Amino acid sequence: MKNIILFIVLFIYGIAYSQQIVTGKITDDNDINLGSVTVINLSTDKKVYSNSSGEFSIEASKNDELRFVRPGYERISKRVFADGVDSQLFITMIKIPEEIEEVEVKKLSGYLAKDSRSVAKVDKGEIVQQAVGLPQPVGKMREKPAEVKQVLLPILLGQLNVQGAFDLISGKARRQKRQYRYDDLQDNILWVRKRVDDDYFTNAGIPAERISEFIEFSFVIKPQARTYVKARNLSGVLLRLEETMPAFLERLKKD
């Protein structure tokens, strides 16, 4: 019994001894202090924020991985070494450049700054089409669901839209709208999947079979991500995905 108690005491002491307070400072690539940076210890899920001077402190142990996240900047990860080495960290975050619409479909490496620059090109095909006046298709070619006002208003004028009334009463219009929302969501997810390597997600801890689920999760949490998809702004989409990753990873741990 004494040996067991001694073992437990030593075990607890070892855990406490391995903990250290890691401090540091965060700046951008112009050496400007960055406040409100989220600092996450991926091993313990502890989270702190840098102050207005870019300074932070967080509890960590040997080999814990710290992740630094701030909207508009590329995510940074740093591993903590033993015995207080590297307990003082200096982190430089790279700002994601703004860009215009992309031209071609490209697979990405997962480094936002690099990938953003690679897709920031003028759509020459669109310029030519505008110059010669070619009409552009608007939306998808599909049947428009019946609307209540489009059916009721003609009735007040003594006219009856038989097909529209049938679609509303039978529930066809409601089913069409639901199907169209689902189709649009899948198209948006596919647009992202075609342009981003699976490694980009799996390296962040998202299983390959749940990548589409994560993208859909991001669309719900950050609806603006779908606006960026419609604008064909890939770096904008990636930025919103980066913001939702911590919440989704936490969700995975609870599954």
N, C-alpha and C positions, 0 to 999 in steps of 0.2 A: 504493500500500500504506500509506504514511504517513497519507493522508487517511482510509482505512478504519479504521486503528487509532485515530486521533484521534476519529472518529465514535463508535466503540465506547466509548472512555473517557468521552466527553461523555454518551453515552446512559446508561451505568452511573451516572455522577455525578448525572445528572438524576433517576434513580430514587431514589438514596440521599438526595438533597437534598429530594425531595418527601415523604419519610417524616417523621412527627413522632410524638411520644409524647403521646397524648391522655389526660388525667387527668380525674377528676371524682368526684362524690359522688352517691349515690342514697339518696333518702328516700321514705317514703310520704306520703299527703296529710295525715297528722298530724305531719309533720316528724320521724318516727322513722327512724333510720338502718336501711338494709336490707342485710344481708349475704347471701352466697350467691346473688346475682343473676348470671345468666349474661350476659356481654357478648360479642357476636359481631360481628366485622368481616365483613360479607357479601361484601366484595370479595376478601378473602384467606383467609376461613374460620378466622382466628385467633380463639381463644376464651380469655377470662379470667373470673375471678369476683371480685365485690366482697368486701372483708373485713368484719369485724364492725362497722366504723365506716361502712360503706357506700361506702368509697373504692375506686377501681379505676384502672388505667392500662393502655393498650393501644396498640400501634403502628398508625398509620393514615396514609393519604394524602389529598390533596385530593379531595373529593366522595365519599369512602368512606361507606357507610351502616353505622351501628352499631345493633344491635338488642339490647334489654334484655328478658330473659325471667326470670320467677320464678313458680313455682306459686302460684296464688291471686291473681295480679295481672294487670292488662291489659298486653299487650305494648306496648313503646315503641320507636320508631325515631328516630334522630337522624343528620343528615348532617354530615360534617366539612368545614369551610371551609378555604381556603388560608392560607398564611403564618402559621400558628399561631393565627389567629383562631378563637375557640371551642374552643381546645385544652383549656380548663378547662370541663367540662360539669357542670351541676347537673340531675339527673334526678329527677322526681317520678313515682312509680308509683301507679296507682289500684288499690285492692283490689277484687276482684270480690265483690259482696255475696252472701250465702247467700240462697236462695229456696225457696219451696214449689212444689208442682206447678203447671204452667201450665194455663190454661183453653182457649185457642184456638190454632190454628195461625197463626204469624206469620212473615213473612220478616224477616230481620235485616239490620242495617246493617253489621255487622262490628266494632262497638265493644262489647266485652264488658260493660263496666259499664252502658252505656245499655241494651243489649239485655236484660241480666239483670233490670233493674228493670222493663222493659216486660212481662216474662212472669211476674213474681212476683205472681200473683193467685190468689185462692181459687177452686177449681173449684165454682161454685155448683150446677152440674148434679149433681155427685156428692153434695153436701150434701142436695139434694132427694131423690135416690134413696135415700140412707141414712135420711132422715126417714120416707119412706113404706114402707121395707122392700123395695124392688125388688131382686130377685136380680141379681147381676152375673155375666156370663160369665167363666169361668176358662180361660185358654189358648185354643188353636185347636181347632176341631172337626175332628179327623182321626183316622184309625185308629191305635191304639196298637201299636207293634211288639212282637212276641213276645219274651219274656225267657226265658233258659235256666232260671232257677229256677221260673218259672211253668209250665214244661213238665215239668221233671224231678220236682218235688215231687208232682204228681198221679199220676205213674207209680209212685212209691213206695207210694201208697195204692191202687194197682190201677186207676187211671183213666188214660185217654190223651186228651190234647188234640191231636186229629189235625191241626187247622188250625195250631196253634202249632208242632207238630213239623215240619210241612211248611214253614212260614215260616222256621224256623231252618235246616233242612237245605238248602233251595233258595237260601238267601241273601237272601230277601225282607226279613227283619227287618233285616239289616245295610244293605241298600239303602235301606230306609225311614228308618233313623236318619241315614244320610249325607245323604239328600235333605232331611230335616227340618232338619238343622244348616245346610245351604246356604240353605234357604228363610228360616230365622230370621235368618241373617246378612244376606241381601238386604233383608229387611223392616227390620232395624235401620239399614242404610245408607240406605234410602229414607226412613225417618223423619227422619233428619238432613237429607237433601237437600231435603225438602219445607219445612223450617223455616229453612234458611240459603241466602242468595243465593250464586250462583256467584262473584260479585265478592269475597266474603269470602275465598275460597280463591285466586282468580287474583291478587288484590292482594298476596297473600303469596308468589307465585311458583309456585303449583301450576297447571299447565295444566288447562283446563276438562275435557278428555277423560280426565284422570287423577284427578279429584276422588273418584270412588267408590273407586278403588284406594287413595287416601290414607286415606279413612275406614276401609277394611278394614285397612290397615296399622296405623292407630292402635288399632283394636280388638285386634289381635294384640299390639302392644307394650304397650298399656294396657288390659287386659281390664276394668278398672273402668268404662271408657267405656260398655260395653254394659250394665253395671248401672245407670248413669245413664239410658240410653235406656229401660230397662224401668221405671224410676221416673219417666219423663217429666220429667227434670231437665235442661233444655237447657243451662243455664250450666255444669253439671258436665261435660257432654259436651264443650262448647267448651273448657273448661279442659284436658281431657286431649288434645284435638286440638292445642291450642297447644303442649303439651309435646312432642309428637311431630313437629311441623313441621320443626325443624332437621334431624332425622335423615332425614326423607323428602326434603327439599330436597337434602341431601348425596347421597342415593341417586339422585336425578334427574341430578345432575352426572356420575355414573359410568355412566349408561345410554348 
